[in-house]
């Protein structure tokens, strides 16, 4: 990895949604503030409490509440979103 960033991560899920960059929403495609993390950036994400490893992700979307060091992680189900909630994470930049 080339650098590390602390972030607050939230979770989202939506079937059939196409992200800002034109790619479909799917696990590994996350929403970011593009002024902080440029689209196309590859990352490895793990929660600070060690309970969850999201793994490799790519910045492909943004959202109205995704500002600064907030990232939005895609999950396949709403149940997974509720289980994840909002967590402090460490983001390792792979590019």
Secondary structure, DSSP 8 states (H G I E B T S, - for coil): --EEEEEEEEEE--TT-B-TTS-B--TTEEE--TTTS-TT-EEEEEETTSS-EEEEEEEEE--TT--SSEEEEE-SSHHHHHHH-SEEEEEEE--
